Amino acid sequence: MSDAADDAQDFETNRRAAALADAAVSEPGPGPIFIDGVAHCAECEAVIPEARLKALPGVGLCVACAEERESER
């Protein structure tokens, strides 16, 4: 039998998965620019952190540029 904590954790896990799926779809365009083997943002050329690349494979924008693009919509 599940309790409130289990239900909350399941809810959070499902919401996170949905948000990651939405983000992967909502960031069209080229992948990152590679400079000396390091992924950089396609717009501002800032380094894209490894954690972001693992969470969203092929992502081409840093968080700041992705948020700016999202706010323009």
DSSP file (Angstrom, degrees, kcal/mol; ACC not computed):
  #  RESIDUE AA STRUCTURE BP1 BP2  ACC     N-H-->O    O-->H-N    N-H-->O    O-->H-N    TCO  KAPPA ALPHA  PHI   PSI    X-CA   Y-CA   Z-CA
    1    1 A M              0   0    0      0, 0.0     2,-0.2     0, 0.0     0, 0.0   0.000 360.0 360.0 360.0 134.4    0.0    0.0    0.0
    2    2 A S        -     0   0    0      4,-0.0     2,-0.2     3,-0.0     0, 0.0  -0.583 360.0-153.3 -91.1 153.7    1.4    3.4   -0.9
    3    3 A D     >  -     0   0    0     -2,-0.2     4,-2.3     1,-0.0     5,-0.2  -0.538  38.9 -85.9-113.2-175.9    1.4    6.4    1.3
    4    4 A A  H  > S+     0   0    0      1,-0.2     4,-2.5     2,-0.2     5,-0.2   0.861 126.1  54.1 -61.5 -37.2    1.3   10.2    0.6
    5    5 A A  H  > S+     0   0    0      2,-0.2     4,-2.3     1,-0.2    -1,-0.2   0.911 109.4  47.5 -65.3 -41.8    5.1   10.3    0.3
    6    6 A D  H  > S+     0   0    0      2,-0.2     4,-2.5     1,-0.2    -2,-0.2   0.914 112.6  49.5 -64.0 -42.4    5.2    7.5   -2.3
    7    7 A D  H  X S+     0   0    0     -4,-2.3     4,-2.4     2,-0.2    -2,-0.2   0.905 111.0  49.6 -62.9 -41.5    2.4    9.2   -4.2
    8    8 A A  H  X S+     0   0    0     -4,-2.5     4,-2.5     2,-0.2    -1,-0.2   0.902 111.2  49.2 -64.9 -41.2    4.3   12.6   -4.1
    9    9 A Q  H  X S+     0   0    0     -4,-2.3     4,-2.5     2,-0.2    -2,-0.2   0.917 111.3  49.1 -65.6 -42.7    7.5   10.9   -5.3
   10   10 A D  H  X S+     0   0    0     -4,-2.5     4,-2.3     2,-0.2    -2,-0.2   0.910 111.4  50.1 -61.2 -42.5    5.6    9.2   -8.2
   11   11 A F  H  X S+     0   0    0     -4,-2.4     4,-2.5     2,-0.2    -2,-0.2   0.930 111.6  47.8 -61.2 -46.7    4.0   12.5   -9.1
   12   12 A E  H  X S+     0   0    0     -4,-2.5     4,-2.5     1,-0.2    -2,-0.2   0.913 111.1  50.8 -62.5 -43.5    7.4   14.3   -9.1
   13   13 A T  H  X S+     0   0    0     -4,-2.5     4,-2.2     1,-0.2    -1,-0.2   0.915 112.3  46.6 -60.8 -44.3    9.0   11.6  -11.2
   14   14 A N  H  X S+     0   0    0     -4,-2.3     4,-2.2     2,-0.2    -2,-0.2   0.898 112.8  49.3 -65.9 -41.2    6.2   11.7  -13.8
   15   15 A R  H  X S+     0   0    0     -4,-2.5     4,-2.5     2,-0.2    -2,-0.2   0.898 110.8  50.4 -65.6 -40.5    6.3   15.5  -14.0
   16   16 A R  H  X S+     0   0    0     -4,-2.5     4,-2.5     2,-0.2     5,-0.2   0.928 110.7  48.9 -63.6 -45.0   10.1   15.6  -14.4
   17   17 A A  H  X S+     0   0    0     -4,-2.2     4,-2.1     1,-0.2    -1,-0.2   0.903 112.6  48.2 -61.7 -41.3    9.9   13.0  -17.2
   18   18 A A  H  X S+     0   0    0     -4,-2.2     4,-2.5     2,-0.2    -1,-0.2   0.903 111.1  50.5 -65.7 -41.3    7.2   15.0  -19.0
   19   19 A A  H  X S+     0   0    0     -4,-2.5     4,-2.5     2,-0.2    -2,-0.2   0.906 110.8  48.8 -65.0 -41.8    9.1   18.3  -18.6
   20   20 A L  H  X S+     0   0    0     -4,-2.5     4,-2.1     2,-0.2    -1,-0.2   0.898 111.4  49.8 -64.8 -39.9   12.3   16.7  -20.1
   21   21 A A  H  X S+     0   0    0     -4,-2.1     4,-1.5    -5,-0.2    -2,-0.2   0.917 112.0  48.1 -64.4 -42.7   10.3   15.3  -23.0
   22   22 A D  H  X S+     0   0    0     -4,-2.5     4,-2.5     1,-0.2    -2,-0.2   0.908 111.0  51.1 -62.8 -42.4    8.7   18.7  -23.6
   23   23 A A  H  X S+     0   0    0     -4,-2.5     4,-0.7     1,-0.2    -1,-0.2   0.889 107.2  52.9 -64.6 -39.0   12.1   20.4  -23.5
   24   24 A A  H  < S+     0   0    0     -4,-2.1     3,-0.3     1,-0.2    -1,-0.2   0.865 115.2  41.3 -64.8 -35.1   13.6   18.0  -25.9
   25   25 A V  H  < S+     0   0    0     -4,-1.5    -2,-0.2     1,-0.2    -1,-0.2   0.824 111.4  55.7 -79.7 -33.4   10.8   18.7  -28.4
   26   26 A S  H  < S+     0   0    0     -4,-2.5    -1,-0.2     1,-0.2    -2,-0.2   0.465  91.9  74.5 -85.2  -0.5   10.6   22.5  -27.8
   27   27 A E     <  +     0   0    0     -4,-0.7    33,-0.2    -3,-0.3    -1,-0.2  -0.608  66.1 171.3-110.9  72.2   14.3   23.2  -28.6
   28   28 A P        +     0   0    0      0, 0.0    32,-0.1     0, 0.0    -2,-0.0  -0.216  31.9  62.3 -72.4 169.5   14.4   22.8  -32.4
   29   29 A G  S    S-     0   0    0     30,-0.0    -2,-0.1    31,-0.0    31,-0.0  -0.590  87.9 -20.2 112.6-172.7   17.5   23.8  -34.3
   30   30 A P        -     0   0    0      0, 0.0    12,-0.2     0, 0.0    30,-0.1  -0.197  63.0-112.5 -70.0 160.2   21.0   22.7  -34.6
   31   31 A G        -     0   0    0      1,-0.2    29,-0.2    28,-0.1    28,-0.1  -0.005  57.0 -56.8 -73.3-169.4   22.9   20.8  -31.9
   32   32 A P        -     0   0    0      0, 0.0     2,-0.5     0, 0.0    -1,-0.2  -0.211  49.9-113.9 -70.3 163.0   25.7   22.3  -30.0
   33   33 A I  E     -A   40   0A   0      7,-2.7     7,-3.0    27,-0.2     2,-0.6  -0.846  29.1-141.0 -92.3 131.5   28.8   23.8  -31.5
   34   34 A F  E     +A   39   0A   0     -2,-0.5     2,-0.5     5,-0.2     5,-0.2  -0.866  21.3 179.4-101.5 121.7   31.9   21.7  -30.5
   35   35 A I  E >  S-A   38   0A   0      3,-2.6     3,-1.7    -2,-0.6    -2,-0.0  -0.980  78.1 -17.2-120.4 117.5   35.0   23.7  -29.8
   36   36 A D  T 3  S-     0   0    0     -2,-0.5    -1,-0.1     1,-0.3     3,-0.1   0.855 129.2 -54.5  53.2  37.6   38.1   21.6  -28.8
   37   37 A G  T 3  S+     0   0    0      1,-0.2     2,-0.4     0, 0.0    -1,-0.3   0.522 114.5 117.0  79.6   5.9   35.7   18.7  -28.1
   38   38 A V  E <   -A   35   0A   0     -3,-1.7    -3,-2.6     9,-0.0     2,-0.3  -0.906  67.3-119.6-110.9 134.2   33.5   20.7  -25.7
   39   39 A A  E     -A   34   0A   0     -2,-0.4     9,-2.5     9,-0.2     2,-0.3  -0.537  34.0-175.5 -75.1 131.6   29.8   21.4  -26.4
   40   40 A H  E     -AB  33  47A   0     -7,-3.0    -7,-2.7    -2,-0.3     7,-0.2  -0.909  34.4 -88.8-125.3 154.2   29.0   25.1  -26.7
   41   41 A C     >  -     0   0    0      5,-3.1     4,-1.1    -2,-0.3    20,-0.2  -0.324  28.6-136.1 -60.0 137.0   25.6   26.9  -27.1
   42   42 A A  T  4 S+     0   0    0     18,-3.4    -1,-0.1   -12,-0.2    19,-0.1   0.661 101.0  36.9 -71.0 -15.9   24.7   27.5  -30.8
   43   43 A E  T  4 S+     0   0    0     17,-0.3    -1,-0.1     3,-0.1    18,-0.1   0.867 134.5  13.2-101.5 -51.7   23.6   31.0  -30.0
   44   44 A C  T  4 S-     0   0    0      2,-0.1    -2,-0.1    18,-0.0    17,-0.1   0.505  89.5-127.5-108.1  -5.5   26.0   32.5  -27.4
   45   45 A E     <  +     0   0    0     -4,-1.1     2,-0.1     1,-0.2    -3,-0.1   0.652  54.2 151.6  65.8  19.1   28.8   29.9  -27.5
   46   46 A A        -     0   0    0      1,-0.1    -5,-3.1    -6,-0.1    -1,-0.2  -0.493  57.6 -93.4 -72.0 150.7   28.7   29.4  -23.7
   47   47 A V  B     -B   40   0A   0     -7,-0.2    -7,-0.3    -2,-0.1    -1,-0.1  -0.453  34.9-136.3 -65.4 134.1   29.8   26.0  -22.5
   48   48 A I        -     0   0    0     -9,-2.5    -9,-0.2    -2,-0.2     5,-0.1  -0.847  27.5-116.8 -92.3 121.0   26.8   23.6  -22.1
   49   49 A P    >>  -     0   0    0      0, 0.0     4,-1.9     0, 0.0     3,-0.5  -0.207  15.0-122.0 -60.2 147.0   27.3   21.6  -18.9
   50   50 A E  H 3> S+     0   0    0      1,-0.2     4,-2.3     2,-0.2     5,-0.2   0.852 111.7  58.8 -56.7 -38.2   27.6   17.9  -19.1
   51   51 A A  H 3> S+     0   0    0      1,-0.2     4,-2.2     2,-0.2    -1,-0.2   0.888 105.9  48.8 -61.8 -38.7   24.6   17.3  -16.9
   52   52 A R  H <> S+     0   0    0     -3,-0.5     4,-2.6     2,-0.2    -1,-0.2   0.903 110.4  50.8 -67.1 -40.8   22.4   19.3  -19.4
   53   53 A L  H  < S+     0   0    0     -4,-1.9    -2,-0.2     1,-0.2     6,-0.2   0.866 111.9  47.5 -64.7 -36.2   23.8   17.2  -22.3
   54   54 A K  H  < S+     0   0    0     -4,-2.3    -1,-0.2    -5,-0.2    -2,-0.2   0.891 114.5  45.9 -71.3 -38.6   23.0   14.0  -20.5
   55   55 A A  H  < S+     0   0    0     -4,-2.2    -2,-0.2     1,-0.3    -1,-0.2   0.870 129.2  24.3 -71.4 -36.7   19.5   15.1  -19.6
   56   56 A L  S >< S-     0   0    0     -4,-2.6     3,-2.2    -5,-0.2    -1,-0.3  -0.691  85.3-150.8-130.6  78.1   18.7   16.4  -23.1
   57   57 A P  T 3  S+     0   0    0      0, 0.0    -3,-0.1     0, 0.0     3,-0.1  -0.217  82.3  15.7 -53.8 132.8   21.0   14.6  -25.6
   58   58 A G  T 3  S+     0   0    0      1,-0.3    -5,-0.1    -5,-0.1    -4,-0.1   0.468  84.0 159.3  84.1   2.1   21.7   16.8  -28.6
   59   59 A V    <   -     0   0    0     -3,-2.2    -1,-0.3    -6,-0.2   -28,-0.1  -0.323  22.5-169.1 -59.7 138.9   20.6   20.0  -27.0
   60   60 A G        +     0   0    0    -29,-0.2   -18,-3.4   -33,-0.2     2,-0.4   0.445  58.0  68.0-111.8  -2.0   22.1   23.0  -28.7
   61   61 A L  S    S-     0   0    0    -20,-0.2   -20,-0.0   -19,-0.1     2,-0.0  -0.918  73.8-124.5-122.7 146.2   21.3   25.8  -26.4
   62   62 A C     >  -     0   0    0     -2,-0.4     4,-2.4     1,-0.1     5,-0.2  -0.287  41.8 -98.7 -72.5 170.7   22.5   26.7  -22.9
   63   63 A V  H  > S+     0   0    0      1,-0.2     4,-2.8     2,-0.2     5,-0.2   0.916 122.3  52.5 -60.3 -44.5   19.9   27.2  -20.2
   64   64 A A  H  > S+     0   0    0      1,-0.2     4,-2.2     2,-0.2    -1,-0.2   0.923 113.0  42.9 -61.1 -45.9   19.9   31.0  -20.5
   65   65 A C  H  > S+     0   0    0      2,-0.2     4,-2.6     1,-0.2    -1,-0.2   0.884 113.8  51.8 -69.0 -37.4   19.4   31.0  -24.3
   66   66 A A  H  X S+     0   0    0     -4,-2.4     4,-2.4     2,-0.2    -2,-0.2   0.919 111.5  47.1 -63.8 -42.7   16.7   28.3  -24.0
   67   67 A E  H  X S+     0   0    0     -4,-2.8     4,-2.5     2,-0.2    -2,-0.2   0.901 112.3  50.2 -65.6 -40.3   14.8   30.3  -21.4
   68   68 A E  H  X S+     0   0    0     -4,-2.2     4,-1.2    -5,-0.2    -2,-0.2   0.924 111.8  47.5 -63.2 -44.1   15.1   33.4  -23.5
   69   69 A R  H  X S+     0   0    0     -4,-2.6     4,-0.6     1,-0.2     3,-0.3   0.909 112.5  50.1 -63.0 -41.9   13.8   31.6  -26.6
   70   70 A E  H >< S+     0   0    0     -4,-2.4     3,-1.0     1,-0.2    -2,-0.2   0.888 107.8  52.8 -64.1 -40.0   10.9   30.1  -24.5
   71   71 A S  H 3< S+     0   0    0     -4,-2.5    -1,-0.2     1,-0.2    -2,-0.2   0.755 102.1  60.6 -69.8 -22.5   10.0   33.5  -23.1
   72   72 A E  H 3<        0   0    0     -4,-1.2    -1,-0.2    -3,-0.3    -2,-0.2   0.674 360.0 360.0 -75.5 -18.0    9.7   34.9  -26.7
   73   73 A R    <<        0   0    0     -3,-1.0    -1,-0.2    -4,-0.6    -2,-0.2   0.473 360.0 360.0 -78.3 360.0    7.0   32.4  -27.5
